[in-house]
Amino acid sequence: MIWWKRLLGRRRIDAQLDAELRDHIERQVADYMRAGMSEAEARREAHLAFGGVERMKEECRDVRPTRWVEHIAQDIRYALRQLRRQPGFTTVALLTLVVGIASNTTIFAVVNGVLLRPLPYPDPDRLVHAHLGGYQPQGQFLAFRERGKTMRIGAYRDGQELTLTGSHEAVRLMGARASAELFSVLGTLPVLGRTFRDEEMRPGADAVIVLSHRLWQQRFGGDESILGRSLVLDGVPRSVVGVMPPEFRFPSRDTGFWIPLTIDRADRIDLWAINAWTIGRLHPGVSLEQARTEVRSFTPTLRELFPSESFYRGWEQRADVMPLRQQLVGDIERTLVVLWAAVGSVMLIVCVNLANLLLARGMARHRELAIRGALGAGRGRLFRQLLVESLTLSLLAGVLATALAFASLQTVVSLLPPDIPRIEEIQMDVRVLSYALGLSVLTGLLFGLLPALHATVSSLGAALSRAGRSMMTGRPERRASDLLAGAEYALALVLVVAAVLLMKSLWNLTNVDPGFHAEQLVSATVVPPELKYPDVQAKRRFVEQVVSRLRQLPNVHAVAFATAIPFGGERLGGVFAIEGQPDPETAGGAWCQTHSFAPISPDYLRVLRVPLLAGRAFTEQDREGAKPVALISRSLAKTYWPGENPVGQRIRTPGPGSPWITIVGIVDDVKWSSLADEGSAILYFPAAQYGWAPTKIVARMTGDPVLLARNLRGMVASLDKNTPVSDIRTANELLAESVAQPRFTASVLMVFAGIALFLGAIGIYGVMAYAVSRRTQEMGVRVALGASRRDLLRQFLGRGLGIALAGITVGLCGAVAITRALSSLLFDVEPLDVGVFAGVAIFLGAVGLLASYLPARRAAHLNPVDALRTD
């Protein structure tokens, strides 16, 4: 019979055993009665001859293969009775464990979704991000696609915003351009229709679009007849050819559509000035290192393939291949690992705290354990019983913690910084549930093992002796308690030091001068549709009309427009040549590189209040047809004109016949995409002289930005109802978003550090309080014999402070080792900041002193008579 069937039929088997034994006894009684005995005498003799019935039943049960399960079940029932008998201890232990396991499970769910879950593509381990060197122009992609041997590659360009008009209110959509190979490289097929064909990669043949499943559902109600429908995007009609599955969100979850990545081989600007990211799928049998070697050796050959092109300095140095998952995850991996380690440390402190509680509880149970040992229970049986009690407690907490983590996960995800990749893949799956179960079991073993060993390792005689002296605490128990409390303090110090370093770093970051005044500054995106405004001049005239109307509002002080603004998400980097240096296109010189090109209106710098350091600013006379001029940032001047005055120098951008542009001024640096940037090298052009349409409006105003948003939408709608207004945000909101990730990391770590510090202080307080309670009689005797209360106070304070100092010392050593791992997350803070280390050590010492003082004060004020009466 299968063991579990035997287990389920245990009662039936017991009944059969009982009936069999009764039958044997009755047969024996009948034999004795036939021999002449009375029934009472025969029954007595039968029982004497048969022996103990219950003992025989136990012997029979012991030979069953399911006996160990029955023992475990008995232990669990006994453990539940013990927990119910001590509601105070059970409540505290459960709450502590639930908080620890739930926070660990939640952080692991985030780590699992972002870092551990495989990418939602077939054979994701063979997908790579190939950086072919330079700034990823499309010409590199074409060259490597035709000559590469280690992988099949596709290209894409994200951040493509287009305005959908025609059917409903004009709406701005986020999408990406994709090469025909991209979808097959990723290995994903559409749920409707098809993806792109090779011939659709040519300019003029690209009027097609593939929709994301989300956009298809939200905007078109999941209409399956969508294929072939014409959508007008930025005035260009595009035919819907496919719909991707819901899990396909490449390159980001905000991508709502894909349009062809057109490449004109005859257009040098199109080939070499446009960024396109490249991903590849390694051929079978090709390793990552082989692909990396090919890419690194391929990049220098570009100079031979395109001898008429010039490459800027350091072109080859960025050539590399990395797993696609690593590229998508980016810098968040280190942050999540730090948070996971932090919450793991909190869990360890929880275990240590509970171990200390169980150690004290075990000492209080010496009498019970001694009696059970005297009645025949072996050490192994007692050890298993105590361990089952710990595991029962931790598993109960694990069930509650999993439910709590499940209920709170969506709330936690909503609090995460919006730029965390793969955030939509964070969920409670089998791996997370297995982690919660494993953590619960491991936790029960960790905090239950030492108390169980300690309670069962001593001899029966010693246990009985100690049971008779319940008020006394042995030296081994005292040492174990002190060691555990010190370990809690050491872990707490490491976490507090890490949290303070990150908070100090965040403080430094948020106090960085961005280079412009963010107060009362509001920005918005206005993109006139392509069909009605086909050229840059028409678009600019429309935006100038909007700006002119905005200036008439009473709460608007100044308005300007630009193609890109700081922290707006745009990065329009490019290259230029300097007059007097070897020309990159004719003399083999190297291009100079900028962080961003910024076509702006004349009022732009005044609205943002960016200081002019030399020369002049733009004026209304710097219009189309006038002498081309430019402004450069201080970092750009320092990089390419060190020790010189660049005002009056001339530069030009790539392209046949591109004019020389005179630098007329230098402006101070502004932070462009991150407050941690050293200083952005920016090249400013008058918008009227540059071929990019302005899309950003910036206004300095007073009052509620919501009112401006309403007025702006009304103005734009009165001019053209098909022009959407989007992304209306204050500059302070943009700055806050740029530090959302470090703020989140520092805040979470500070919460964990607070929990760790609280648990550490509770640990010392618990040790001292328990010591006072166990030594009440002893102290009563000492006071009665003349010991001063100051001596008692000094004794307990000294012990508590000793535990704290030992923990602080060990913790400082651990913090020195651990905080080096934080160095990449810190800004303007040294990992070994002496002030932080000393301040945290003094603070934790004060907390330890306070946690020791309260029990010590109670010990010093004991009444000797009451103490001697205490049992």
C-alpha positions in Angstrom: 0.0 0.0 0.0 1.2 3.5 -0.8 2.4 5.3 2.3 0.0 8.2 2.0 -2.9 5.7 1.7 -1.7 4.1 4.9 -1.5 7.5 6.5 -5.0 8.5 5.5 -6.3 5.1 6.7 -4.5 5.4 10.1 -7.7 5.4 12.1 -9.1 2.4 10.3 -5.8 0.5 10.9 -5.8 1.5 14.6 -9.3 0.2 14.9 -8.3 -3.1 13.2 -5.3 -3.3 15.6 -7.5 -2.7 18.6 -10.1 -5.3 17.5 -7.3 -7.8 16.9 -5.8 -7.3 20.3 -9.2 -7.5 22.0 -9.9 -10.8 20.1 -6.6 -12.2 21.4 -7.4 -11.3 25.0 -11.0 -12.6 24.7 -9.7 -15.9 23.4 -7.3 -16.1 26.3 -10.1 -15.3 28.7 -12.2 -18.0 27.2 -9.3 -20.6 27.6 -8.9 -19.6 31.3 -12.6 -19.9 31.9 -12.7 -23.3 30.3 -9.9 -24.2 32.7 -12.2 -23.4 35.6 -11.4 -19.8 36.4 -14.1 -17.2 37.0 -14.5 -14.5 34.4 -13.0 -11.8 36.5 -10.0 -14.0 37.4 -9.6 -15.2 33.8 -9.7 -11.6 32.5 -7.1 -10.5 35.0 -4.8 -13.4 34.2 -5.2 -12.8 30.5 -4.2 -9.2 30.8 -1.2 -10.2 32.9 -0.1 -12.8 30.4 -0.6 -10.5 27.5 1.3 -7.5 28.9 0.5 -3.8 28.5 -2.0 -3.3 25.7 -1.1 0.3 25.1 2.6 -0.5 25.0 1.9 -3.2 22.5 -0.1 -0.8 20.4 2.8 1.6 20.4 5.3 -1.1 19.4 3.0 -2.1 16.5 2.7 1.5 15.4 6.5 2.0 15.6 7.1 -0.6 12.9 4.8 1.2 10.4 6.6 3.1 7.6 4.4 6.2 8.1 5.3 6.5 11.8 7.6 9.4 11.2 4.7 11.4 9.6 2.6 10.7 12.6 5.3 12.0 14.9 5.7 15.1 12.8 1.9 15.7 12.9 2.0 15.2 16.7 4.9 17.7 16.9 3.0 20.2 14.8 -0.1 19.9 17.0 2.0 20.3 20.1 3.7 23.3 18.6 0.4 25.0 17.7 -0.8 24.4 21.3 2.5 26.0 22.6 2.0 29.0 20.3 -1.7 29.4 21.4 -0.6 29.1 25.1 1.7 32.1 24.7 -0.2 34.7 22.7 2.1 37.5 23.5 5.2 35.8 22.3 3.4 34.3 19.3 2.0 37.7 18.2 5.4 39.5 18.5 7.2 36.7 16.7 4.6 36.4 13.9 4.5 40.2 13.3 8.3 40.3 13.1 8.5 37.4 10.8 5.7 38.6 8.6 7.3 42.0 8.1 10.7 40.4 7.3 9.4 37.7 4.9 6.9 40.0 3.2 9.5 42.8 2.6 12.0 40.1 1.3 9.4 38.5 -1.0 8.3 41.9 -2.4 11.8 43.0 -3.2 12.6 39.6 -4.7 9.5 39.9 -6.9 11.0 43.2 -8.2 14.4 41.6 -8.7 12.8 38.6 -10.3 10.7 40.6 -12.7 13.6 43.0 -13.7 16.7 40.8 -13.5 15.9 37.1 -13.3 12.9 36.5 -15.6 14.1 35.6 -19.1 13.2 38.0 -21.8 9.9 37.2 -23.5 11.5 36.0 -26.7 12.4 32.6 -27.9 15.9 31.5 -26.8 16.6 34.8 -25.1 20.1 33.9 -24.1 21.3 34.3 -27.7 20.0 37.9 -28.0 22.7 40.5 -27.7 23.0 44.3 -28.0 25.7 45.1 -30.5 27.4 48.5 -30.2 29.3 48.8 -33.4 31.3 51.8 -32.2 30.8 55.5 -32.5 27.3 56.9 -32.1 25.6 54.1 -33.9 24.9 55.6 -37.3 22.8 53.5 -39.7 25.7 53.1 -42.1 27.4 50.8 -39.5 24.3 48.7 -39.3 24.1 48.2 -43.1 27.8 47.3 -43.3 27.7 44.8 -40.5 24.4 43.3 -41.7 26.1 42.4 -45.0 29.4 41.2 -43.6 28.9 40.0 -40.1 29.3 36.2 -39.6 28.5 35.6 -35.9 25.0 36.9 -35.7 21.9 38.1 -37.5 21.1 41.7 -36.6 18.3 44.2 -36.7 18.1 47.9 -35.9 15.7 50.2 -34.3 15.4 53.8 -33.2 13.2 54.6 -30.2 11.6 57.8 -29.0 9.6 58.4 -32.2 6.6 60.6 -31.3 3.9 61.1 -33.9 0.5 62.7 -33.8 -2.5 60.6 -34.8 -5.3 62.6 -36.4 -8.4 61.9 -38.3 -10.8 59.7 -36.3 -10.8 61.2 -32.8 -9.1 64.1 -31.0 -5.5 64.4 -32.1 -3.3 62.4 -29.8 0.5 62.1 -29.4 1.8 58.5 -29.6 5.1 57.1 -28.7 6.6 54.5 -31.0 9.8 53.3 -32.6 11.3 52.8 -36.0 12.3 49.2 -36.8 14.2 47.5 -39.5 12.5 44.5 -41.3 14.9 42.1 -39.5 14.1 43.3 -36.0 11.0 41.2 -35.4 12.5 38.0 -36.8 15.7 38.6 -34.8 13.6 38.8 -31.6 11.7 35.8 -32.8 8.2 37.3 -32.3 5.3 36.9 -34.8 2.4 39.3 -35.0 -1.1 38.2 -33.8 -2.6 39.9 -36.8 -1.1 40.5 -40.2 2.6 40.7 -40.8 5.7 42.8 -40.0 7.8 44.8 -42.4 9.2 43.7 -45.7 12.7 44.6 -47.0 11.3 46.8 -49.8 9.5 48.9 -47.1 12.8 50.0 -45.7 13.3 52.4 -48.7 12.2 56.1 -48.5 8.8 56.5 -50.2 7.8 52.9 -49.7 7.4 53.0 -46.0 3.8 54.1 -45.6 3.0 51.1 -43.3 2.7 50.7 -39.6 2.6 47.9 -37.1 0.5 48.5 -33.9 1.2 47.3 -30.4 -1.5 45.1 -28.8 -2.2 47.9 -26.1 -2.7 50.6 -28.7 -4.9 48.3 -30.8 -7.1 47.5 -27.8 -7.3 51.0 -26.3 -7.6 53.1 -29.5 -9.3 50.7 -31.8 -11.2 48.4 -29.5 -9.4 45.3 -30.7 -11.1 45.6 -34.1 -9.8 42.7 -36.2 -10.6 44.5 -39.4 -7.9 47.0 -38.6 -5.5 45.5 -41.2 -5.3 47.7 -44.2 -6.9 50.7 -42.5 -5.1 54.0 -43.1 -3.9 55.9 -40.1 -2.8 59.5 -40.4 0.4 60.1 -38.3 1.9 63.5 -38.5 -0.1 64.1 -41.6 1.3 61.0 -43.4 -1.2 58.2 -44.1 0.1 54.8 -43.1 -1.5 51.4 -43.7 -1.8 49.1 -40.8 -0.1 45.8 -41.7 0.1 44.0 -38.4 -0.6 43.9 -34.6 2.0 42.5 -32.2 1.1 40.2 -29.3 0.5 41.8 -25.8 3.8 40.7 -24.3 5.8 42.3 -27.1 6.8 45.7 -25.7 10.2 46.3 -27.4 12.1 48.6 -26.9 9.9 49.9 -24.0 6.5 49.4 -22.5 5.4 52.8 -23.8 6.0 51.8 -27.5 2.6 51.9 -29.2 3.6 51.4 -32.8 6.5 50.6 -35.2 7.2 52.2 -38.5 10.0 51.2 -41.0 13.5 52.4 -40.3 14.2 53.8 -43.7 17.8 54.1 -44.9 18.8 56.0 -47.9 22.2 54.8 -49.0 22.7 57.8 -51.3 22.2 60.2 -48.4 25.4 60.6 -46.4 23.6 62.5 -43.6 21.0 59.8 -43.4 23.7 57.2 -43.3 26.1 58.7 -40.8 24.3 61.2 -38.6 21.3 59.3 -37.4 21.5 57.0 -34.3 20.1 53.5 -34.7 20.5 50.8 -32.0 21.5 47.3 -33.1 20.5 44.0 -31.6 21.5 40.6 -32.8 20.8 36.9 -32.4 23.9 34.8 -32.2 24.2 32.0 -34.7 24.1 28.4 -33.2 27.5 27.5 -31.7 28.7 31.1 -31.6 29.7 32.4 -28.1 29.3 36.0 -26.9 33.1 36.4 -26.8 33.4 35.4 -30.5 30.8 38.0 -31.4 32.6 40.6 -29.4 35.8 39.8 -31.1 34.2 40.1 -34.5 32.6 43.5 -33.7 35.8 44.9 -32.3 37.8 43.8 -35.3 35.1 44.9 -37.7 34.8 48.5 -36.6 38.3 49.6 -37.8 37.5 48.3 -41.3 34.7 50.9 -41.6 37.4 53.4 -42.5 38.4 51.1 -45.4 34.7 50.5 -46.4 33.9 54.2 -46.3 37.1 56.0 -47.1 35.2 59.3 -47.8 33.8 59.4 -44.3 35.6 60.8 -41.3 35.2 59.4 -37.8 35.6 61.3 -34.6 38.3 60.5 -32.1 37.7 57.3 -30.1 35.3 55.8 -32.7 36.4 52.2 -32.1 36.6 52.3 -28.3 32.9 51.9 -27.8 32.6 48.7 -29.9 31.2 46.0 -27.8 28.6 43.2 -27.5 26.7 42.5 -24.4 23.6 40.3 -23.6 20.4 42.1 -24.5 19.0 41.6 -21.0 22.0 43.4 -19.5 21.6 46.3 -21.9 17.9 46.6 -21.1 18.4 46.4 -17.4 21.2 48.9 -17.4 22.3 50.5 -14.1 19.3 49.3 -12.1 20.9 45.9 -11.6 23.3 47.2 -9.0 20.6 49.2 -7.2 18.3 46.2 -6.9 21.1 44.0 -5.7 21.9 46.5 -3.0 18.2 46.7 -1.9 18.0 42.9 -2.0 21.1 42.6 0.2 19.7 45.2 2.5 16.4 43.5 3.0 18.2 40.2 3.4 20.2 41.8 6.2 17.0 42.9 7.9 15.7 39.3 7.6 18.9 38.1 9.2 18.4 40.5 12.1 14.9 39.2 12.5 16.2 35.7 12.7 18.8 36.7 15.3 16.2 38.6 17.3 13.9 35.6 17.3 16.8 33.2 18.1 17.4 35.4 21.2 13.8 35.3 22.1 13.7 31.5 21.7 16.9 31.1 23.6 15.3 32.9 26.5 12.1 31.0 26.1 14.1 27.7 26.0 15.8 28.6 29.3 12.3 29.1 30.8 11.3 25.7 29.6 14.2 23.8 31.2 11.8 22.3 33.8 9.5 21.0 31.0 12.4 19.6 29.0 13.9 18.0 32.0 10.7 16.2 32.9 10.1 15.0 29.3 13.7 13.7 29.3 13.2 11.9 32.6 10.1 10.3 31.1 12.1 8.8 28.2 12.2 11.4 25.5 15.6 11.4 23.8 17.6 14.4 22.8 16.8 13.8 19.2 13.1 13.7 20.0 13.3 17.0 22.0 15.5 18.6 19.3 13.0 17.7 16.6 10.1 19.0 18.7 11.8 22.4 19.3 12.8 22.6 15.6 9.2 21.8 14.5 7.9 24.6 16.8 10.3 27.1 15.0 9.3 25.8 11.6 5.6 25.9 12.4 6.0 29.5 13.5 8.0 30.5 10.4 5.6 28.7 8.0 2.6 30.4 9.5 4.3 33.7 9.1 5.3 32.7 5.6 1.7 32.2 4.6 0.6 35.5 6.1 3.6 37.3 4.6 2.9 35.9 1.1 -0.6 37.1 1.3 0.6 40.5 2.4 3.2 40.7 -0.4 0.6 39.6 -2.9 -1.8 42.3 -1.8 0.8 45.1 -1.6 2.9 44.3 -4.7 0.9 46.5 -7.1 1.1 49.4 -4.6 4.9 48.9 -4.3 5.3 48.8 -8.1 3.4 52.1 -8.4 5.9 53.6 -6.1 8.9 52.5 -8.2 10.7 55.1 -10.4 9.0 55.1 -13.8 12.3 54.5 -15.6 12.9 51.1 -14.1 13.0 48.7 -17.1 10.7 45.6 -17.4 8.5 47.0 -14.6 5.5 45.4 -16.3 7.0 42.0 -15.7 7.0 42.3 -11.9 4.4 39.8 -10.6 3.9 37.0 -8.1 4.8 33.9 -10.1 5.9 30.4 -9.1 9.5 31.5 -8.6 8.5 34.2 -6.2 6.1 31.9 -4.3 8.9 29.2 -4.1 11.2 31.9 -2.8 8.7 32.8 -0.1 8.4 29.2 0.9 12.1 28.6 0.9 12.7 31.7 2.9 10.1 30.7 5.5 11.8 27.3 5.9 15.3 28.7 6.0 14.2 31.4 8.5 12.7 28.7 10.8 15.9 26.7 10.7 18.1 29.8 11.3 16.3 31.1 14.3 15.3 27.7 15.7 18.5 25.7 15.3 20.7 27.4 18.0 18.0 27.5 20.7 17.1 23.8 19.9 20.7 22.7 20.1 21.3 24.7 23.3 18.2 23.4 25.0 19.0 19.7 24.2 22.8 19.5 24.4 23.1 19.8 28.1 22.9 16.7 30.2 19.7 15.5 31.8 21.2 16.0 35.3 22.2 19.5 34.5 18.8 20.3 33.1 17.0 18.9 36.2 19.4 20.8 38.4 18.8 24.0 36.5 15.1 23.4 36.4 15.2 23.5 40.2 17.0 26.9 40.0 14.7 28.6 37.6 15.9 32.1 38.6 19.5 31.6 37.6 20.9 32.0 34.1 24.0 30.1 33.1 27.2 31.6 31.6 26.8 29.8 28.3 23.2 31.1 27.9 24.3 34.6 28.8 27.2 34.5 26.3 24.9 33.2 23.5 22.4 36.0 24.2 25.1 38.7 24.2 26.6 37.3 21.0 23.2 37.4 19.2 22.4 40.9 20.4 25.9 42.1 19.3 25.4 40.5 15.8 22.1 42.4 15.4 23.8 45.6 16.2 26.6 44.9 13.8 24.2 44.3 10.9 22.1 47.3 11.9 25.2 49.5 11.8 26.1 48.4 8.2 22.6 49.2 7.0 22.5 52.6 8.8 25.9 53.6 7.4 24.8 52.6 3.8 21.5 54.4 4.2 23.1 57.6 5.5 25.7 57.6 2.7 22.9 57.3 0.1 20.8 60.0 1.8 23.8 62.3 1.9 24.5 61.5 -1.8 20.8 62.3 -2.6 21.0 65.5 -0.7 24.1 66.5 -2.7 22.4 65.6 -5.9 19.2 67.5 -5.3 21.3 70.6 -4.3 23.2 70.6 -7.5 22.7 73.8 -9.5 21.1 72.6 -12.8 22.4 75.8 -14.6 18.9 77.3 -14.9 16.2 78.6 -12.6 13.6 75.9 -12.3 11.1 77.8 -10.1 7.9 78.9 -11.9 9.2 77.4 -15.2 6.7 75.2 -17.2 7.3 73.3 -20.5 4.9 71.7 -23.0 5.2 69.9 -26.3 3.4 71.2 -29.3 3.8 69.4 -32.6 1.9 70.7 -35.6 0.8 67.9 -38.0 3.0 67.2 -41.0 0.2 67.3 -43.5 -0.9 70.8 -42.8 2.5 72.1 -41.9 4.8 70.3 -44.3 8.0 72.3 -43.8 10.0 73.7 -40.9 9.1 77.3 -41.6 5.4 76.5 -41.4 5.8 74.7 -38.2 7.9 77.5 -36.7 5.3 80.1 -37.7 2.6 78.1 -36.0 4.6 77.8 -32.7 5.4 81.5 -32.9 1.7 82.2 -33.0 1.1 80.1 -29.9 4.0 81.8 -28.1 2.7 85.3 -29.1 -0.8 84.5 -27.6 0.8 83.0 -24.5 2.7 86.2 -23.8 -0.6 88.1 -23.5 -1.7 86.0 -20.5 -1.4 88.1 -17.3 0.4 85.4 -15.2 2.9 84.5 -17.9 6.1 86.6 -17.7 8.2 85.3 -20.6 7.8 82.6 -23.2 10.3 80.9 -25.6 10.5 77.8 -27.8 13.2 75.2 -28.7 13.7 71.8 -30.2 14.9 70.3 -27.0 15.0 71.4 -23.3 17.1 70.2 -20.3 15.6 67.0 -18.7 13.0 66.8 -21.5 14.3 63.4 -22.7 15.6 64.6 -26.0 19.3 64.1 -26.8 20.2 65.5 -30.2 23.9 64.9 -30.2 26.0 65.4 -33.3 29.4 66.4 -34.7 31.0 69.6 -36.1 34.3 70.7 -37.6 36.4 73.7 -36.5 37.8 76.2 -39.0 41.5 76.1 -39.2 41.8 72.4 -38.2 42.1 69.5 -40.7 38.7 69.2 -42.3 37.1 65.8 -41.5 35.6 65.5 -45.0 38.5 66.6 -47.1 41.7 66.4 -45.1 41.1 63.4 -42.8 40.5 65.4 -39.7 38.4 64.3 -36.7 34.9 65.5 -36.0 34.2 67.3 -32.7 31.3 65.9 -30.8 28.5 67.6 -28.8 26.2 66.3 -26.2 23.3 68.1 -27.8 22.3 70.5 -30.6 19.8 72.9 -29.3 17.9 75.1 -31.8 16.3 77.9 -29.7 14.3 81.1 -30.0 16.1 84.4 -29.0 14.2 84.5 -25.6 15.1 81.0 -24.6 18.2 81.7 -22.5 16.4 84.6 -20.8 13.4 82.5 -19.9 15.6 79.7 -18.5 17.9 82.4 -16.9 21.0 80.8 -18.2 24.0 83.2 -17.6 25.8 84.6 -20.7 29.5 84.4 -19.9 31.0 86.1 -23.0 29.9 87.6 -26.3 26.3 88.2 -27.0 23.0 86.2 -27.0 20.8 85.6 -30.0 18.6 88.4 -31.2 15.6 88.7 -33.5 18.0 89.7 -36.3 19.5 86.2 -36.2 16.9 84.9 -38.7 16.9 82.8 -41.8 19.2 84.3 -44.5 21.3 86.2 -41.9 24.9 85.3 -41.1 24.8 81.9 -39.3 25.7 82.2 -35.7 25.9 79.9 -32.7 26.4 79.9 -28.9 28.4 77.3 -27.1 28.4 76.1 -23.5 31.3 76.6 -21.1 32.2 72.8 -21.2 32.3 72.8 -25.0 34.5 75.9 -25.0 36.8 74.3 -22.5 37.0 71.0 -24.5 37.8 72.3 -27.9 39.3 75.8 -27.3 41.3 75.3 -24.1 42.9 78.6 -23.0 41.4 80.4 -26.0 38.5 82.7 -26.6 36.2 80.9 -29.1 34.0 83.9 -29.7 34.5 84.8 -33.3 35.7 81.3 -34.3 33.8 79.4 -37.0 32.5 75.9 -37.1 30.3 73.8 -39.5 28.2 70.7 -39.4 28.6 67.7 -41.8 27.1 67.9 -45.2 28.0 69.1 -48.6 28.0 72.9 -48.8 27.2 73.4 -45.1 27.9 77.0 -44.2 30.5 78.2 -41.7 28.8 79.3 -38.4 30.3 82.0 -36.3 30.4 81.5 -32.5 29.0 84.8 -31.0 28.9 83.9 -27.3 29.5 81.5 -24.5 26.8 80.6 -22.0 27.1 78.8 -18.7 26.7 75.0 -18.5 23.3 73.5 -17.8 22.7 69.9 -16.7 21.0 68.2 -19.7 19.9 64.7 -18.7 21.2 64.1 -15.2 22.2 66.3 -12.3 25.2 64.1 -11.9 26.6 65.2 -15.3 29.9 67.0 -15.2 28.6 69.6 -17.6 27.0 69.2 -20.9 28.8 70.2 -24.2 25.9 72.0 -25.9 25.8 73.8 -29.2 23.0 76.4 -29.5 21.6 77.6 -32.8 18.9 80.2 -33.6 15.8 78.2 -34.4 15.2 80.5 -37.4 18.5 79.4 -39.0 18.3 75.7 -38.3 16.3 73.0 -40.2 14.6 71.4 -37.2 11.1 72.4 -36.2 10.6 73.6 -32.6 8.4 71.3 -30.5 9.0 72.6 -27.0 7.5 75.7 -25.4 8.9 77.0 -22.1 7.2 79.7 -20.0 8.0 81.5 -16.8 4.9 82.2 -14.9 3.2 82.6 -11.6 0.1 80.8 -10.4 -1.2 77.3 -11.1 0.5 75.4 -14.0 -2.8 73.6 -14.5 -4.4 76.9 -15.5 -1.6 77.4 -18.0 -2.1 74.0 -19.4 -5.9 74.7 -19.9 -5.2 78.0 -21.5 -2.5 76.5 -23.8 -4.7 73.7 -25.0 -7.5 76.2 -25.7 -5.1 78.5 -27.7 -3.7 75.7 -29.7 -7.2 74.2 -30.4 -8.4 77.6 -31.6 -5.5 77.7 -34.1 -5.7 74.1 -35.1 -7.7 71.4 -33.4 -5.5 68.7 -34.9 -2.4 69.9 -33.1 -2.1 68.1 -29.7 -0.5 69.6 -26.6 1.2 67.1 -24.4 3.8 66.6 -21.7 3.0 69.8 -19.8 5.2 69.7 -16.7 7.0 72.1 -14.4 10.8 72.2 -14.5 10.8 71.1 -10.8 8.8 67.9 -11.9 11.4 67.2 -14.5 14.2 67.6 -12.0 12.4 65.4 -9.5 12.0 62.7 -12.1 15.7 62.7 -12.8 16.5 61.8 -9.2 13.5 59.4 -8.8 15.7 56.4 -8.8 18.4 57.5 -6.2 15.6 58.9 -4.1 13.8 55.6 -4.2 16.9 53.6 -3.3 17.8 55.9 -0.5 14.3 56.0 0.9 13.9 52.2 0.9 17.3 51.7 2.4 16.5 54.2 5.1 13.4 52.3 5.9 15.3 49.1 6.2 18.0 50.7 8.3 15.3 52.1 10.6 13.8 48.6 11.0 17.3 47.2 11.6 18.1 49.8 14.2 14.8 49.3 16.0 15.4 45.5 16.0 18.9 45.9 17.2 17.9 48.2 20.1 15.1 45.8 20.9 17.6 43.0 21.0 19.8 44.7 23.5 16.8 45.8 25.5 15.5 42.2 25.5 18.8 40.8 26.7 19.0 43.2 29.5 15.4 43.0 30.5 15.6 39.2 30.5 18.8 39.3 32.6 17.1 41.6 35.1 14.0 39.3 35.4 16.2 36.2 35.8 18.4 37.7 38.4 15.8 39.4 40.5 16.4 37.2 43.6 20.1 37.5 43.3 19.9 41.3 43.2 17.5 41.3 46.1 20.1 39.4 48.1 22.9 41.7 47.1 20.9 44.8 48.0 19.9 43.2 51.3 23.6 42.6 52.0 24.6 46.2 51.3 25.2 46.5 47.5 24.5 50.0 46.3 22.0 50.7 43.6 24.7 52.6 41.7 26.7 49.3 41.5 23.7 47.5 40.1 23.1 50.3 37.6 26.7 50.3 36.5 26.8 46.6 36.2 23.9 46.3 33.8 24.7 49.5 31.9 28.3 48.1 31.4 27.0 44.9 30.0 24.6 46.5 27.6 27.1 49.1 26.5 29.7 46.3 26.0 27.3 44.5 23.7 26.6 47.6 21.7 30.3 48.5 21.4 31.3 45.0 20.3 28.5 45.1 17.7 29.6 48.6 16.6 33.2 47.5 16.2 32.3 44.5 14.1 29.7 46.5 12.2 32.3 49.2 11.3 34.6 46.6 9.8 31.7 45.2 7.8 30.6 48.7 6.7 34.1 49.4 5.4 33.9 46.3 3.2 30.3 46.7 2.1 30.1 50.4 1.3 32.7 50.1 -1.5 30.0 48.3 -3.4 27.9 51.4 -3.1 30.5 53.7 -4.7 28.8 53.7 -8.1 25.5 54.8 -6.5 27.1 57.8 -4.6 27.4 61.3 -5.8 30.0 63.6 -4.2 30.3 61.3 -1.2 33.3 59.1 -0.3 32.4 55.5 0.5 34.6 55.8 3.6 33.2 59.1 4.8 34.7 59.4 8.3 32.1 61.8 9.5 29.3 59.4 8.5 31.0 56.4 10.1 31.7 58.3 13.3 28.3 59.9 13.5 26.5 56.6 13.0 28.7 54.8 15.6 28.0 57.5 18.2 24.3 57.5 17.4 24.0 53.7 17.7 26.1 53.8 20.9 23.6 56.2 22.4 20.7 54.1 21.3 22.4 51.0 22.9 23.0 53.0 26.1 19.3 54.0 26.2 18.2 50.4 25.5 20.4 49.2 28.4 19.5 52.0 30.8 15.8 51.2 31.1 16.2 47.6 32.4 19.3 48.6 34.4 17.3 51.4 36.1 14.6 48.9 37.0 17.2 46.6 38.5 18.7 49.4 40.5 15.3 50.3 42.0 14.2 46.8 43.0 12.7 46.4 46.5 14.8 43.7 48.3 11.8 42.2 50.0 9.8 42.0 46.8 12.8 40.6 45.0 13.3 37.8 47.5 9.6 36.8 47.3 9.9 36.5 43.5 9.7 32.9 42.2 
